[in-house]
Amino acid sequence: MSKYEKLQSRDNYRRVWQMPLTHTASRPGFCCFAMFCSYCASYTLRKQALYGDMSRYICCNGSCPCSGRCGEQKNPELCLCMEVTCCFAQSVASTRWMIQDELGIQNTQCDNCIIGTMIVMQYFACICSIAACLTGSSEINDLAQMLDCVADFLWCTVCACMQTQHKQELDIRDNKGGQAAAYGAAPGQAPAVQMIQTGALSQLPQHRAAVSWCAQSAVAICR
């Protein structure tokens, strides 16, 4: 299955997240940890998603052109540290897609609405900042600064909620033990990474997969 066929297949997943984004406050400890130590949370969640087997680690789980070219096999822990530090948003998105593909989970409409609002605010704040620079208007500049604060607040809260959602799902998966096969993976077996296939886009007969790719990648580039 190609990368873009895999993106299309996510529309057919039947399960939803055990913990909706609106209920992540039920784990206040990890939610605060993910907000104030977001890099550490992303690191631990990726390692947990790999069942602790760092020999299978590939940068961004194979979703970026640099994946597999960063010396991951020599020092995967260091490479993961660099990923969550330099490409934090992509690291969260890659872990999310890894969990969705392994366990057959799709986002709910509410989840998509919350994540989409966060992304839109980031872009809106960026546009207002550019407009303020071009016009030199103090009013637009004040508006841009206000929107930037709102966008940053949404970013911190939604991203922490997403990581809490990931933690809940991974804990349930790991606690099921012998029932892990029902989730699509053998107990203790890390899922396969997803490498980009060169030239897949030129072979795709429809534009729908490309649109899906852009939508799901937006989480990674919104900041």
C-alpha positions as a printed Julia matrix, in Angstrom:
223×3 Matrix{Float64}:
   0.0     0.0     0.0
   1.41    3.38   -1.03
   1.67    6.39    1.25
  -1.32    8.09   -0.33
  -3.46    4.97   -0.3
  -2.7     4.72    3.42
  -3.87    8.3     3.91
  -7.11    7.49    2.12
  -7.63    4.37    4.2
  -7.78    6.44    7.41
 -11.23    7.59    6.34
 -12.42    4.0     6.76
 -11.12    3.4    10.28
 -13.96    2.37   12.57
 -12.6     3.07   16.04
 -12.42    6.47   17.68
 -10.16    7.7    20.44
 -10.95    6.27   23.85
 -10.6     9.75   25.31
 -12.04   12.66   23.29
 -10.04   15.88   23.26
 -12.8    17.49   25.32
 -12.27   14.97   28.16
  -8.47   15.05   28.52
  -8.79   17.06   31.75
  -9.73   13.75   33.38
  -5.96   13.06   33.38
  -4.79   16.37   34.85
  -1.34   15.09   35.81
  -0.23   14.06   32.35
  -2.09   16.96   30.73
  -0.06   19.45   32.8
   3.11   17.47   32.06
   2.37   17.65   28.33
   1.74   21.4    28.56
   4.8    22.42   30.58
   7.22   19.67   29.43
   5.86   19.12   25.94
   9.15   17.92   24.43
   9.6    15.3    27.15
   6.0    14.16   26.67
   6.48   13.78   22.92
   9.68   11.78   23.46
   8.13    9.36   25.95
   5.0     8.86   23.84
   6.95    8.03   20.69
   9.05    5.54   22.62
   5.92    4.0    24.11
   4.3     3.84   20.68
   7.32    1.82   19.52
   6.89   -0.55   22.49
  10.25    0.71   23.76
  12.05   -0.81   20.75
  14.17    2.12   19.57
  15.87   -0.04   16.95
  12.71    0.52   14.88
  12.81    4.29   15.24
  12.88    6.39   12.09
  12.74   10.17   12.14
   9.12   11.38   11.93
   8.09    7.74   11.46
   9.05    7.89    7.79
   6.67   10.73    6.94
   9.29   13.27    5.86
  11.98   13.32    3.13
  14.73   13.35    5.78
  13.42   10.16    7.37
  15.99    7.37    7.39
  18.8     9.77    6.48
  19.58   11.19    9.9
  21.66    8.34   11.31
  18.78    6.99   13.38
  20.22    3.48   13.58
  23.45    4.7    15.16
  21.86    6.69   17.97
  18.05    6.6    17.86
  17.63    8.23   21.28
  19.64   11.28   20.23
  17.81   11.5    16.91
  14.44   11.36   18.68
  15.58   14.14   21.01
  16.52   16.24   17.99
  13.17   15.48   16.33
  11.03   16.54   19.29
  13.19   19.64   19.84
  13.6    20.89   16.27
  10.38   19.52   14.73
   8.07   19.3    17.73
   4.79   19.72   15.85
   5.78   17.05   13.32
   6.82   14.7    16.13
   3.37   14.97   17.73
   1.62   14.5    14.39
   3.79   11.49   13.47
   3.05    9.78   16.77
  -0.66   10.47   16.29
  -0.69    8.96   12.8
   1.31    5.97   14.04
  -1.29    5.26   16.74
  -4.17    5.78   14.31
  -2.72    3.38   11.74
  -1.82    0.7    14.26
  -5.13    0.73   16.14
  -7.45    1.76   13.31
  -8.54    5.05   14.89
 -10.12    8.0    13.15
 -10.67   11.5    14.52
 -14.15   12.5    15.51
 -15.72   15.59   13.95
 -15.23   17.36   17.28
 -11.53   16.47   17.31
 -11.12   17.76   13.76
 -12.95   20.97   14.65
 -10.71   21.65   17.65
  -7.5    20.89   15.75
  -8.7    22.87   12.75
  -9.49   25.91   14.93
  -5.97   25.8    16.32
  -4.49   25.69   12.81
  -6.72   28.48   11.47
  -5.77   30.76   14.36
  -2.09   30.18   13.69
  -2.48   31.16   10.05
  -4.76   34.1    10.85
  -2.24   35.48   13.36
   0.53   35.09   10.78
  -1.5    36.94    8.11
  -2.27   39.81   10.49
   1.4    40.09   11.44
   2.37   40.33    7.78
  -0.36   42.93    7.18
   0.91   44.99   10.14
   4.45   44.93    8.75
   3.29   46.0     5.29
   0.92   48.76    6.38
   2.7    50.04    9.48
  -0.69   50.41   11.16
  -0.56   50.4    14.93
  -4.15   49.13   15.11
  -3.4    46.13   12.9
  -0.21   45.51   14.87
  -2.18   45.46   18.15
  -4.67   43.07   16.57
  -1.83   40.85   15.33
  -0.28   40.69   18.8
  -3.63   39.84   20.37
  -4.28   37.09   17.82
  -0.77   35.77   18.33
  -1.42   35.42   22.06
  -4.72   33.64   21.4
  -3.08   31.35   18.83
  -0.26   30.49   21.23
  -2.76   29.73   24.0
  -4.74   27.45   21.7
  -1.53   25.81   20.52
  -0.35   25.01   24.05
  -3.7    23.71   25.26
  -4.74   21.69   22.19
  -1.3    20.14   21.74
  -1.25   19.11   25.42
  -4.73   17.62   25.03
  -3.63   15.7    21.93
  -0.66   14.2    23.75
  -2.87   13.27   26.7
  -5.21   11.58   24.23
  -2.25    9.64   22.82
  -1.15    8.6    26.31
  -4.58    7.28   27.19
  -4.78    5.21   24.02
  -1.28    3.78   24.41
  -1.88    2.87   28.06
  -5.07    1.01   27.12
  -3.24   -0.77   24.31
  -0.38   -1.84   26.56
  -2.65   -2.91   29.42
  -4.62   -5.24   27.14
  -1.59   -7.48   26.83
  -2.71  -10.64   25.07
  -5.64   -8.8    23.49
  -3.33   -6.45   21.56
  -3.83   -8.53   18.42
  -7.4    -7.28   18.33
  -5.95   -3.83   17.8
  -4.02   -4.95   14.74
  -0.62   -5.75   16.28
   0.83   -8.66   18.17
   1.56   -8.09   21.87
   4.89   -6.33   22.31
   5.43   -5.98   18.58
   6.11   -2.51   17.25
   4.2    -1.45   14.13
   6.08   -1.03   10.91
   7.25    2.45    9.98
   5.76    4.16    6.96
   8.32    5.26    4.42
   7.58    7.73    1.66
   7.48    6.12   -1.75
   9.17    8.29   -4.38
   6.98    9.03   -7.37
   3.75    7.92   -5.71
   2.14   11.29   -6.3
   2.62   11.1   -10.06
   0.9     7.72  -10.1
  -2.14    8.81   -8.1
  -5.17    9.09  -10.37
  -7.16   11.36   -8.07
  -6.47   14.56   -6.14
  -8.31   13.47   -3.01
  -5.28   11.79   -1.45
  -3.14   14.88   -1.97
  -5.75   17.02   -0.24
  -5.88   14.54    2.63
  -2.09   14.7     2.9
  -2.17   18.5     3.15
  -4.92   18.42    5.77
  -3.13   15.94    8.0
   0.25   17.66    7.56
  -1.21   20.98    8.63
  -0.88   19.97   12.28
   2.85   19.61   11.74
   3.41   22.98   10.07
   0.96   25.14   11.93
   3.65   26.61   14.15
